[in-house]
Amino acid sequence: MTTTPLSPSLIATLPGRYYTDPEVFRQEQRHVFESMWFCAVRGADLERPGAFRTVRVGRESVLVTRTRGGGLRAFLNVCRHRGAQLCLEESGEVRRTLQCPYHAWTYDLDGRLVAAPNLTRMTDVDRSAYGLVEVALREWLGYAWVCLADEPPSFEETVRGAAVERLGDPAAVEQYGTEGLALGRRVRYDVRANWKLIVENFMECYHCATIHPELTEVLPEFAEGYAAQYYVGHGAEFGDGVKGFTVDGSEGFGRLPEVSGDQDRRYYAITVKPTVFVNLVPDHVILHRMFPLAEDHTVVECDWLYAPEVVASGADLSKSVELFHRVNTQDFAACERTQPAMSSRAYRSGGVLVPTEHHIAIFHAWLLERLGDREAPRSAGGGVGLGLGGEPG
């Protein structure tokens, strides 16, 4: 197929194969998910010492534990003896140690090798050299973020910096007190689509008038096609007569204590690359974590977080949760509708971005740079360089 020269209003997207090629996904695992900070688990999910969770990060299984001292630690979920996975369960709790079910090598919650059959007879073995392989961990917004890189990038620049870049104020996101909120609802979505389609969808609102009738009733400006992320510091304002961020615009809950008057009756959205969305409204926070499993398969876990007293009171959260649950369902259906066409010859050279979507091109350029594609960005009428570069994983 020939490439049609683009009008000045249009910007080319990534070609279709960036959403379907297993080799592209493998490079993303290596150069994106395994090289950047990845939001793994909510800290409150590991309530007591001995609690653990396993999470897929790129090609690795990562084990996050609550230690006896109360802190969180992360390790590769691999026994140092013969490589068996220590924990096959997604979550669980042990009393004092983690034991490999294959040969019973045993580790404490800080990852140290403490026992193994006949280990006392092997006097030349340095136990400290055979502990679990530690993974860098930072806590922010009440979640444990892990990074598999030997030299992790700056957390302040790449994670916290996303909030500053979006809101224009380092303190703005902290005013929601997310780390002190309680989990009101969690929904896991199994999306048969590439993770980038989900990111691109979240970043724009050109589709909002078409598929989000409930959202545009609450946030009327979204019907005009401009996403909340289009302007630094801007939060979409609730419509006249809308009392709360609920499916029918009815009253929600009391404003979170530190949320300012300027933030009241507004919705803010933040994309923390590569796989986290943070949604801020006056009375709660909604946080999405994506877990890309294949080039056409992504699990999205969405948490609705409220003031602890709201959750403890047994308040009816249904109207509050239902609004964004519908948005999620509508968005993910659109992504799944798009995924099959990514392998069509009609999309071989990609599609186009209209002016209200031009900021998505920044995401594309960022990704191509991560993958080592030095031909990005593209010219308006030309194709996209398909070489991925980088070292083989």
NUDRENKOL-704548 format. One record per residue (C-alpha): residue number from 1; x, y, z; residue in three letters. Coordinates in Angstrom, 1 decimal. Each point is the difference from the previous one (the first is absolute). Last residue first. Layout:
+-----+--------+--------+--------+------+
: seq :      x :      y :      z : type :
+-----+--------+--------+--------+------+
: NUM :      X :      Y :      Z :  ALA :
...
+-----+--------+--------+--------+------+
END
This chain:
+-----+--------+--------+--------+------+
: seq :      x :      y :      z : type :
+-----+--------+--------+--------+------+
: 393 :   17.5 :   -9.8 :   25.6 :  GLY :
: 392 :    1.7 :    1.0 :   -3.2 :  PRO :
: 391 :    1.7 :    3.4 :    0.2 :  GLU :
: 390 :   -1.7 :    3.1 :   -1.2 :  GLY :
: 389 :   -1.2 :    0.8 :   -3.5 :  GLY :
: 388 :   -3.7 :    0.0 :   -0.7 :  LEU :
: 387 :    0.1 :    0.6 :   -3.7 :  GLY :
: 386 :   -3.5 :    0.8 :   -1.4 :  LEU :
: 385 :    0.6 :    3.6 :   -1.0 :  GLY :
: 384 :   -3.4 :    1.6 :   -0.3 :  VAL :
: 383 :   -1.4 :    1.0 :   -3.4 :  GLY :
: 382 :    0.1 :    3.4 :   -1.6 :  GLY :
: 381 :   -2.5 :    2.7 :   -0.5 :  GLY :
: 380 :    0.3 :    2.0 :    3.3 :  ALA :
: 379 :    3.6 :   -0.9 :    0.7 :  SER :
: 378 :    0.6 :   -2.5 :    2.7 :  ARG :
: 377 :    1.4 :    0.4 :    3.5 :  PRO :
: 376 :    1.7 :   -2.4 :    0.2 :  ALA :
: 375 :    2.7 :   -1.4 :   -2.3 :  GLU :
: 374 :    2.2 :   -0.9 :    3.0 :  ARG :
: 373 :   -2.1 :   -3.0 :    0.9 :  ASP :
: 372 :    1.9 :   -1.1 :    3.2 :  GLY :
: 371 :   -3.0 :   -1.6 :    1.7 :  LEU :
: 370 :   -0.1 :    2.8 :    2.7 :  ARG :
: 369 :    0.2 :    2.6 :   -2.8 :  GLU :
: 368 :   -2.9 :   -1.6 :   -1.8 :  LEU :
: 367 :   -2.0 :    0.1 :    3.2 :  LEU :
: 366 :    0.7 :    3.7 :    0.7 :  TRP :
: 365 :   -0.9 :    0.9 :   -3.6 :  ALA :
: 364 :   -3.3 :   -1.9 :    0.3 :  HIS :
: 363 :   -0.8 :    1.7 :    3.3 :  PHE :
: 362 :    0.7 :    3.4 :   -1.5 :  ILE :
: 361 :   -2.2 :   -1.0 :   -3.0 :  ALA :
: 360 :   -2.8 :   -0.4 :    2.5 :  ILE :
: 359 :    0.1 :    3.8 :    0.5 :  HIS :
: 358 :   -1.4 :    0.4 :   -3.5 :  HIS :
: 357 :   -3.3 :   -1.4 :    1.1 :  GLU :
: 356 :   -2.1 :    3.2 :    0.0 :  THR :
: 355 :    1.7 :    0.9 :   -3.3 :  PRO :
: 354 :   -1.0 :   -3.2 :   -1.8 :  VAL :
: 353 :    2.2 :   -3.1 :    0.2 :  LEU :
: 352 :    0.4 :   -2.3 :   -3.0 :  VAL :
: 351 :    0.2 :   -3.7 :   -0.8 :  GLY :
: 350 :    2.7 :   -2.5 :   -0.4 :  GLY :
: 349 :    2.2 :   -1.0 :   -3.0 :  SER :
: 348 :   -1.3 :   -3.6 :    0.0 :  ARG :
: 347 :   -3.4 :    1.2 :    1.2 :  TYR :
: 346 :   -2.0 :   -0.9 :   -3.1 :  ALA :
: 345 :    2.2 :   -3.1 :   -0.3 :  ARG :
: 344 :   -1.8 :   -1.2 :    3.1 :  SER :
: 343 :    2.0 :   -1.2 :    3.0 :  SER :
: 342 :   -1.0 :    3.0 :    2.1 :  MET :
: 341 :   -3.6 :   -0.6 :   -1.0 :  ALA :
: 340 :   -0.4 :   -2.8 :    2.5 :  PRO :
: 339 :    1.0 :    2.3 :    2.9 :  GLN :
: 338 :   -2.5 :    2.8 :   -0.7 :  THR :
: 337 :   -3.2 :   -1.7 :    1.2 :  ARG :
: 336 :    1.9 :   -1.2 :    3.1 :  GLU :
: 335 :    1.1 :    3.6 :    0.7 :  CYS :
: 334 :   -3.6 :    1.2 :   -0.4 :  ALA :
: 333 :   -1.2 :   -2.7 :    2.4 :  ALA :
: 332 :    2.7 :    1.1 :    2.4 :  PHE :
: 331 :   -1.2 :    3.6 :   -0.1 :  ASP :
: 330 :   -3.7 :   -0.8 :    0.5 :  GLN :
: 329 :    0.7 :   -2.4 :    2.9 :  THR :
: 328 :    2.4 :    2.5 :    1.6 :  ASN :
: 327 :   -2.5 :    2.9 :   -0.3 :  VAL :
: 326 :   -2.7 :   -2.2 :    1.4 :  ARG :
: 325 :    2.1 :   -0.9 :    2.9 :  HIS :
: 324 :    0.9 :    3.7 :    0.3 :  PHE :
: 323 :   -3.6 :    1.0 :    0.7 :  LEU :
: 322 :   -1.0 :   -3.2 :    1.8 :  GLU :
: 321 :    2.5 :    0.5 :    2.9 :  VAL :
: 320 :   -1.6 :    3.2 :    1.3 :  SER :
: 319 :   -3.6 :   -1.3 :   -0.6 :  LYS :
: 318 :    0.9 :   -3.2 :    1.8 :  SER :
: 317 :    1.9 :    1.3 :    3.0 :  LEU :
: 316 :   -2.7 :   -0.5 :    2.5 :  ASP :
: 315 :    1.5 :    0.9 :    3.4 :  ALA :
: 314 :    1.2 :   -2.9 :    2.1 :  GLY :
: 313 :    1.2 :    2.4 :    2.7 :  SER :
: 312 :    3.6 :   -1.3 :   -0.2 :  ALA :
: 311 :    0.2 :    0.9 :   -3.7 :  VAL :
: 310 :   -1.0 :    3.6 :    0.6 :  VAL :
: 309 :    2.1 :    0.2 :    3.1 :  GLU :
: 308 :    3.1 :   -1.1 :   -1.9 :  PRO :
: 307 :   -0.4 :    2.9 :   -2.5 :  ALA :
: 306 :   -0.4 :   -1.6 :   -3.4 :  TYR :
: 305 :    2.0 :   -2.0 :   -2.6 :  LEU :
: 304 :   -1.5 :   -1.7 :   -3.1 :  TRP :
: 303 :    2.6 :   -2.4 :   -1.4 :  ASP :
: 302 :    0.2 :   -1.2 :   -3.7 :  CYS :
: 301 :    2.0 :   -3.0 :   -1.1 :  GLU :
: 300 :    0.6 :   -0.2 :   -3.7 :  VAL :
: 299 :    1.1 :   -3.3 :   -1.6 :  VAL :
: 298 :    1.4 :    0.3 :   -3.5 :  THR :
: 297 :   -0.1 :   -2.4 :   -2.9 :  HIS :
: 296 :    0.8 :    0.7 :   -3.7 :  ASP :
: 295 :    3.9 :    0.4 :    0.0 :  GLU :
: 294 :    0.1 :   -2.2 :    3.1 :  ALA :
: 293 :   -0.4 :    0.2 :    3.8 :  LEU :
: 292 :    0.0 :    3.8 :    0.5 :  PRO :
: 291 :   -0.9 :    0.7 :    3.7 :  PHE :
: 290 :   -1.8 :    3.3 :    0.2 :  MET :
: 289 :   -0.6 :    1.8 :    3.3 :  ARG :
: 288 :   -2.9 :    2.4 :    0.2 :  HIS :
: 287 :   -0.6 :    2.4 :    3.0 :  LEU :
: 286 :   -3.2 :    1.7 :    0.9 :  ILE :
: 285 :    0.1 :    2.6 :    2.7 :  VAL :
: 284 :   -2.9 :    1.2 :    2.2 :  HIS :
: 283 :   -1.9 :    3.0 :    1.3 :  ASP :
: 282 :    1.2 :    2.9 :   -2.0 :  PRO :
: 281 :    0.9 :   -1.8 :   -3.2 :  VAL :
: 280 :    3.4 :   -1.3 :   -1.1 :  LEU :
: 279 :    0.7 :   -2.7 :   -2.6 :  ASN :
: 278 :    3.4 :   -1.6 :   -0.1 :  VAL :
: 277 :    0.9 :   -2.2 :   -3.0 :  PHE :
: 276 :    3.0 :   -2.4 :    0.2 :  VAL :
: 275 :    1.7 :   -2.1 :   -2.6 :  THR :
: 274 :    3.0 :    1.6 :   -1.7 :  PRO :
: 273 :    0.0 :    2.7 :    0.8 :  LYS :
: 272 :   -1.8 :    1.9 :    2.7 :  VAL :
: 271 :   -3.1 :    1.4 :   -1.7 :  THR :
: 270 :   -1.8 :    2.5 :    2.1 :  ILE :
: 269 :   -3.7 :    1.0 :    0.0 :  ALA :
: 268 :   -1.7 :    2.8 :    1.9 :  TYR :
: 267 :   -3.7 :    0.4 :    0.6 :  TYR :
: 266 :   -1.4 :    3.2 :    1.5 :  ARG :
: 265 :   -2.8 :    0.9 :    2.5 :  ARG :
: 264 :    2.6 :    1.1 :    2.6 :  ASP :
: 263 :    3.6 :    0.3 :   -1.1 :  GLN :
: 262 :    0.1 :    3.8 :    0.3 :  ASP :
: 261 :   -1.6 :   -0.3 :    3.5 :  GLY :
: 260 :    2.9 :   -2.2 :    1.0 :  SER :
: 259 :    0.0 :   -3.7 :    0.8 :  VAL :
: 258 :    1.6 :   -0.5 :    3.4 :  GLU :
: 257 :   -3.0 :   -1.5 :    1.8 :  PRO :
: 256 :   -1.5 :   -2.1 :   -2.8 :  LEU :
: 255 :   -3.3 :    1.5 :   -1.0 :  ARG :
: 254 :   -3.0 :   -1.6 :    1.6 :  GLY :
: 253 :   -1.7 :   -2.8 :   -1.9 :  PHE :
: 252 :   -1.9 :   -0.3 :   -3.3 :  GLY :
: 251 :   -3.1 :    2.0 :   -0.8 :  GLU :
: 250 :   -1.9 :   -1.0 :   -3.1 :  SER :
: 249 :    1.5 :    0.5 :   -3.5 :  GLY :
: 248 :   -1.7 :   -3.2 :   -1.3 :  ASP :
: 247 :    3.1 :   -2.2 :   -0.2 :  VAL :
: 246 :    1.7 :    1.8 :    2.8 :  THR :
: 245 :    2.7 :    2.7 :    0.1 :  PHE :
: 244 :   -2.1 :    2.3 :    2.2 :  GLY :
: 243 :   -2.7 :    2.7 :    0.1 :  LYS :
: 242 :   -0.5 :    0.6 :   -3.7 :  VAL :
: 241 :   -2.5 :    2.9 :   -0.4 :  GLY :
: 240 :    2.3 :    1.9 :   -2.3 :  ASP :
: 239 :    2.7 :   -2.3 :   -1.4 :  GLY :
: 238 :    3.1 :   -1.1 :    1.9 :  PHE :
: 237 :    3.2 :    1.8 :   -1.1 :  GLU :
: 236 :    2.7 :   -1.8 :   -1.9 :  ALA :
: 235 :    3.3 :    0.6 :    1.8 :  GLY :
: 234 :    2.8 :    2.0 :   -1.7 :  HIS :
: 233 :    3.5 :    0.2 :    1.4 :  GLY :
: 232 :    1.7 :   -0.6 :   -3.2 :  VAL :
: 231 :   -2.5 :   -0.2 :   -2.9 :  TYR :
: 230 :   -0.8 :   -3.0 :   -2.2 :  TYR :
: 229 :   -0.1 :   -2.4 :    2.9 :  GLN :
: 228 :   -3.6 :    0.8 :    0.8 :  ALA :
: 227 :   -0.9 :   -1.2 :   -3.5 :  ALA :
: 226 :   -1.4 :    2.4 :   -2.6 :  TYR :
: 225 :   -2.7 :   -1.6 :   -2.1 :  GLY :
: 224 :   -2.8 :    2.6 :    0.4 :  GLU :
: 223 :   -2.1 :   -2.6 :    1.9 :  ALA :
: 222 :    2.7 :    0.0 :    2.6 :  PHE :
: 221 :   -1.1 :    3.5 :    0.9 :  GLU :
: 220 :   -3.2 :   -1.4 :    1.4 :  PRO :
: 219 :    1.6 :   -1.8 :    2.9 :  LEU :
: 218 :   -2.8 :   -1.7 :    1.9 :  VAL :
: 217 :   -2.3 :   -0.5 :   -3.0 :  GLU :
: 216 :    3.2 :   -0.7 :   -2.1 :  THR :
: 215 :    0.8 :   -2.9 :    2.3 :  LEU :
: 214 :   -3.4 :   -1.6 :   -0.2 :  GLU :
: 213 :   -0.2 :    0.3 :   -3.8 :  PRO :
: 212 :    3.5 :   -1.5 :   -0.5 :  HIS :
: 211 :    0.2 :   -1.7 :   -3.4 :  ILE :
: 210 :   -0.4 :    2.7 :   -2.7 :  THR :
: 209 :    0.4 :    3.2 :    1.9 :  ALA :
: 208 :    3.1 :   -1.4 :    1.7 :  CYS :
: 207 :    1.8 :   -1.2 :   -3.2 :  HIS :
: 206 :    2.1 :    3.1 :   -0.6 :  TYR :
: 205 :    0.8 :   -0.2 :    3.7 :  CYS :
: 204 :    3.6 :   -1.0 :   -0.1 :  GLU :
: 203 :    2.7 :   -1.4 :    2.3 :  MET :
: 202 :   -2.0 :   -2.9 :    1.3 :  PHE :
: 201 :   -0.5 :   -1.4 :   -3.5 :  ASN :
: 200 :    3.7 :    0.3 :   -0.8 :  GLU :
: 199 :    0.9 :   -1.9 :    3.2 :  VAL :
: 198 :   -2.5 :   -2.7 :   -0.7 :  ILE :
: 197 :    1.2 :   -0.4 :   -3.7 :  LEU :
: 196 :    3.5 :   -0.1 :    1.4 :  LYS :
: 195 :   -0.8 :   -3.0 :    2.2 :  TRP :
: 194 :   -1.0 :   -2.1 :   -3.0 :  ASN :
: 193 :   -3.5 :   -1.5 :    0.1 :  ALA :
: 192 :   -1.9 :   -2.9 :    1.3 :  ARG :
: 191 :   -0.8 :    1.7 :    3.3 :  VAL :
: 190 :   -0.5 :   -2.0 :    3.2 :  ASP :
: 189 :   -1.4 :    2.5 :    2.5 :  TYR :
: 188 :    0.6 :   -0.2 :    3.7 :  ARG :
: 187 :   -2.3 :    2.0 :    2.3 :  VAL :
: 186 :    0.9 :    1.2 :    3.4 :  ARG :
: 185 :   -2.3 :    1.9 :    2.3 :  ARG :
: 184 :    0.2 :    2.1 :    3.1 :  GLY :
: 183 :    3.7 :   -0.2 :    0.7 :  LEU :
: 182 :    0.8 :    2.4 :    2.8 :  ALA :
: 181 :    1.8 :    3.4 :   -0.3 :  LEU :
: 180 :    3.2 :    0.9 :    1.9 :  GLY :
: 179 :    2.4 :   -0.4 :   -2.9 :  GLU :
: 178 :   -2.3 :    2.0 :   -2.2 :  THR :
: 177 :    0.2 :    3.2 :    2.1 :  GLY :
: 176 :   -1.9 :    2.0 :   -2.7 :  TYR :
: 175 :    2.3 :    3.0 :    0.8 :  GLN :
: 174 :    3.0 :   -2.0 :   -1.1 :  GLU :
: 173 :   -1.1 :    0.3 :   -3.7 :  VAL :
: 172 :    0.1 :    3.8 :    0.1 :  ALA :
: 171 :    3.3 :    0.3 :    2.0 :  ALA :
: 170 :    2.4 :   -0.1 :   -2.9 :  PRO :
: 169 :   -2.1 :    2.5 :   -2.0 :  ASP :
: 168 :   -0.3 :    0.1 :   -3.8 :  GLY :
: 167 :   -2.8 :   -2.6 :    0.0 :  LEU :
: 166 :    1.2 :   -2.2 :   -2.9 :  ARG :
: 165 :    3.8 :    0.6 :    0.2 :  GLU :
: 164 :    0.0 :   -0.1 :    3.8 :  VAL :
: 163 :   -2.0 :   -3.3 :    0.0 :  ALA :
: 162 :    2.4 :   -1.5 :   -2.6 :  ALA :
: 161 :    3.0 :    1.2 :    2.0 :  GLY :
: 160 :   -1.1 :   -2.2 :    2.9 :  ARG :
: 159 :    0.7 :   -3.0 :   -2.3 :  VAL :
: 158 :    2.8 :    0.8 :   -2.4 :  THR :
: 157 :    1.8 :    2.9 :    1.7 :  GLU :
: 156 :   -0.5 :   -0.9 :    3.7 :  GLU :
: 155 :    0.6 :   -3.7 :   -0.6 :  PHE :
: 154 :    3.3 :    0.7 :   -1.7 :  SER :
: 153 :    0.8 :   -2.9 :   -2.4 :  PRO :
: 152 :    0.9 :   -3.3 :    1.6 :  PRO :
: 151 :    3.6 :   -1.3 :   -0.4 :  GLU :
: 150 :   -0.1 :   -3.8 :   -0.2 :  ASP :
: 149 :   -3.5 :    0.4 :   -1.5 :  ALA :
: 148 :   -2.8 :   -2.1 :    1.5 :  LEU :
: 147 :   -2.0 :    2.9 :    1.4 :  CYS :
: 146 :   -2.7 :   -0.3 :    2.6 :  VAL :
: 145 :   -2.8 :    2.3 :    1.1 :  TRP :
: 144 :   -1.8 :   -0.9 :    3.2 :  ALA :
: 143 :   -3.3 :    1.9 :    0.3 :  TYR :
: 142 :   -1.4 :    2.4 :    2.7 :  GLY :
: 141 :    0.4 :    3.1 :   -2.2 :  LEU :
: 140 :    3.7 :   -0.7 :   -0.2 :  TRP :
: 139 :    2.2 :   -2.8 :    1.3 :  GLU :
: 138 :    3.3 :   -0.9 :   -1.5 :  ARG :
: 137 :    1.5 :   -3.4 :   -0.8 :  LEU :
: 136 :    3.2 :   -1.2 :   -1.8 :  ALA :
: 135 :    0.0 :   -3.7 :   -0.6 :  VAL :
: 134 :    2.1 :   -2.4 :    2.1 :  GLU :
: 133 :    1.3 :   -3.3 :   -1.2 :  VAL :
: 132 :   -0.8 :   -2.6 :    2.7 :  LEU :
: 131 :    2.9 :   -1.0 :    2.2 :  GLY :
: 130 :    2.8 :   -2.1 :   -1.2 :  TYR :
: 129 :    3.1 :    2.1 :    0.7 :  ALA :
: 128 :   -1.0 :    0.6 :    3.6 :  SER :
: 127 :    0.0 :   -3.7 :    0.6 :  ARG :
: 126 :    3.7 :   -0.3 :   -0.8 :  ASP :
: 125 :    0.5 :   -3.7 :   -0.8 :  VAL :
: 124 :    3.3 :   -1.4 :    1.2 :  ASP :
: 123 :   -1.5 :   -1.8 :    3.0 :  THR :
: 122 :   -2.2 :   -2.2 :   -2.1 :  MET :
: 121 :   -0.9 :   -2.3 :    2.8 :  ARG :
: 120 :   -2.3 :    2.6 :    1.5 :  THR :
: 119 :   -1.9 :    0.3 :   -3.3 :  LEU :
: 118 :   -1.0 :   -3.7 :    0.1 :  ASN :
: 117 :   -3.6 :    0.9 :   -0.9 :  PRO :
: 116 :   -0.4 :    3.8 :   -0.3 :  ALA :
: 115 :   -0.3 :    2.8 :    2.5 :  ALA :
: 114 :    0.3 :    3.7 :    0.6 :  VAL :
: 113 :    0.5 :    1.5 :   -3.4 :  LEU :
: 112 :   -0.7 :    3.7 :    0.4 :  ARG :
: 111 :   -2.9 :    1.6 :   -2.0 :  GLY :
: 110 :   -1.1 :    2.5 :    2.7 :  ASP :
: 109 :   -3.1 :   -2.2 :    0.7 :  LEU :
: 108 :    2.3 :   -2.9 :    0.9 :  ASP :
: 107 :    1.1 :   -2.6 :   -2.6 :  TYR :
: 106 :   -0.2 :   -3.8 :   -0.2 :  THR :
: 105 :    1.4 :   -2.4 :   -2.5 :  TRP :
: 104 :   -2.5 :   -2.9 :    0.3 :  ALA :
: 103 :    1.0 :   -1.9 :   -3.1 :  HIS :
: 102 :   -3.0 :    0.5 :   -2.3 :  TYR :
: 101 :   -2.6 :    1.8 :    2.2 :  PRO :
: 100 :    2.3 :    3.0 :    0.5 :  CYS :
:  99 :   -0.6 :    1.3 :    3.5 :  GLN :
:  98 :   -0.8 :    3.6 :    1.0 :  LEU :
:  97 :    0.4 :    0.7 :    3.6 :  THR :
:  96 :   -1.6 :    1.3 :    3.2 :  ARG :
:  95 :   -3.7 :   -0.7 :    0.2 :  ARG :
:  94 :   -1.0 :    0.0 :   -3.7 :  VAL :
:  93 :   -2.8 :    1.9 :   -1.7 :  GLU :
:  92 :   -1.6 :   -0.2 :   -3.4 :  GLY :
:  91 :   -0.4 :    1.7 :   -3.4 :  SER :
:  90 :    0.3 :   -0.8 :   -3.6 :  GLU :
:  89 :    0.9 :   -3.6 :    0.8 :  GLU :
:  88 :    2.9 :   -1.6 :   -1.7 :  LEU :
:  87 :    2.5 :    1.1 :    2.6 :  CYS :
:  86 :    3.6 :   -1.1 :    0.0 :  LEU :
:  85 :    0.4 :   -0.5 :   -3.7 :  GLN :
:  84 :    2.6 :   -2.7 :   -0.7 :  ALA :
:  83 :    3.4 :    1.2 :   -1.2 :  GLY :
:  82 :    2.3 :   -2.8 :    1.1 :  ARG :
:  81 :    1.5 :    1.4 :    3.2 :  HIS :
:  80 :   -0.5 :    3.8 :    0.0 :  ARG :
:  79 :   -3.8 :   -0.5 :    0.2 :  CYS :
:  78 :   -1.8 :    2.5 :   -2.4 :  VAL :
:  77 :   -2.7 :    2.5 :    0.8 :  ASN :
:  76 :    2.2 :    3.0 :   -0.7 :  LEU :
:  75 :    0.0 :    2.0 :    3.2 :  PHE :
:  74 :   -1.9 :    2.9 :    1.5 :  ALA :
:  73 :    0.0 :    1.3 :    3.6 :  ARG :
:  72 :   -2.6 :    1.8 :    2.0 :  LEU :
:  71 :    0.5 :    1.2 :    3.5 :  GLY :
:  70 :   -1.7 :   -1.2 :    3.2 :  GLY :
:  69 :    3.1 :   -1.2 :    1.9 :  GLY :
:  68 :   -1.2 :   -3.6 :   -0.5 :  ARG :
:  67 :    0.0 :    0.6 :   -3.7 :  THR :
:  66 :   -3.0 :    0.6 :   -2.3 :  ARG :
:  65 :    0.9 :   -1.7 :   -3.2 :  THR :
:  64 :   -0.1 :    0.8 :   -3.8 :  VAL :
:  63 :    1.0 :   -2.9 :   -2.4 :  LEU :
:  62 :    0.7 :    0.9 :   -3.6 :  VAL :
:  61 :   -0.7 :   -2.3 :   -2.9 :  SER :
:  60 :    2.1 :    1.1 :   -3.0 :  GLU :
:  59 :   -0.7 :    0.4 :   -3.7 :  ARG :
:  58 :   -1.3 :    3.5 :    0.3 :  GLY :
:  57 :   -1.1 :    0.4 :    3.6 :  VAL :
:  56 :   -2.4 :   -2.7 :    1.0 :  ARG :
:  55 :   -1.1 :    0.2 :    3.6 :  VAL :
:  54 :    0.3 :   -2.2 :    3.1 :  THR :
:  53 :   -1.4 :    1.1 :    3.3 :  ARG :
:  52 :    1.2 :   -0.7 :    3.6 :  PHE :
:  51 :   -1.2 :    0.2 :    3.5 :  ALA :
:  50 :    2.5 :   -1.2 :    2.6 :  GLY :
:  49 :   -0.2 :    3.1 :    2.1 :  PRO :
:  48 :   -3.5 :    1.3 :   -0.1 :  ARG :
:  47 :   -2.2 :    2.2 :   -2.2 :  GLU :
:  46 :    1.4 :   -0.7 :   -3.5 :  LEU :
:  45 :   -3.0 :    1.3 :   -1.9 :  ASP :
:  44 :    0.6 :    3.3 :    1.8 :  ALA :
:  43 :    3.1 :    0.5 :   -2.1 :  GLY :
:  42 :   -1.9 :    0.0 :   -3.3 :  ARG :
:  41 :    2.0 :   -2.1 :   -2.4 :  VAL :
:  40 :    2.3 :    0.2 :   -3.1 :  ALA :
:  39 :    0.2 :    3.5 :   -1.5 :  CYS :
:  38 :    2.9 :   -0.3 :   -2.4 :  PHE :
:  37 :    3.0 :    2.3 :    0.1 :  TRP :
:  36 :    1.9 :   -0.3 :   -3.3 :  MET :
:  35 :    2.5 :   -2.5 :   -1.6 :  SER :
:  34 :   -1.9 :   -3.3 :    0.2 :  GLU :
:  33 :   -3.3 :    1.5 :   -1.3 :  PHE :
:  32 :    1.5 :    2.2 :   -2.7 :  VAL :
:  31 :    3.2 :   -1.2 :   -1.6 :  HIS :
:  30 :   -0.3 :   -3.8 :    0.6 :  ARG :
:  29 :   -3.7 :   -0.5 :    0.0 :  GLN :
:  28 :   -0.4 :    2.5 :   -2.8 :  GLU :
:  27 :    2.6 :   -1.9 :   -2.1 :  GLN :
:  26 :   -2.0 :   -3.2 :    0.5 :  ARG :
:  25 :   -3.2 :    1.9 :   -1.0 :  PHE :
:  24 :    1.7 :    1.1 :   -3.2 :  VAL :
:  23 :    1.1 :   -3.5 :   -0.6 :  GLU :
:  22 :   -3.5 :   -1.3 :    0.6 :  PRO :
:  21 :   -1.3 :    2.3 :   -2.8 :  ASP :
:  20 :   -3.6 :    1.0 :    0.4 :  THR :
:  19 :   -0.2 :    3.6 :    1.3 :  TYR :
:  18 :    3.2 :    1.4 :   -1.4 :  TYR :
:  17 :   -1.0 :   -1.9 :   -3.2 :  ARG :
:  16 :   -2.8 :    2.5 :   -0.7 :  GLY :
:  15 :    2.2 :    2.9 :   -0.8 :  PRO :
:  14 :    0.4 :    2.7 :    2.7 :  LEU :
:  13 :   -2.1 :    3.0 :   -0.5 :  THR :
:  12 :    0.4 :    2.7 :   -2.7 :  ALA :
:  11 :   -0.9 :    3.6 :    0.8 :  ILE :
:  10 :   -2.9 :    1.9 :   -1.5 :  LEU :
:   9 :   -0.9 :    3.6 :   -0.2 :  SER :
:   8 :    2.7 :    0.8 :   -2.6 :  PRO :
:   7 :   -1.6 :   -2.5 :   -2.4 :  SER :
:   6 :    1.8 :   -3.3 :   -0.4 :  LEU :
:   5 :    1.4 :   -1.4 :   -3.2 :  PRO :
:   4 :   -1.7 :   -3.3 :   -0.8 :  THR :
:   3 :    2.3 :   -3.0 :    0.2 :  THR :
:   2 :   -0.4 :   -2.6 :   -2.7 :  THR :
:   1 :   -1.2 :   -3.5 :    0.7 :  MET :
+-----+--------+--------+--------+------+
END
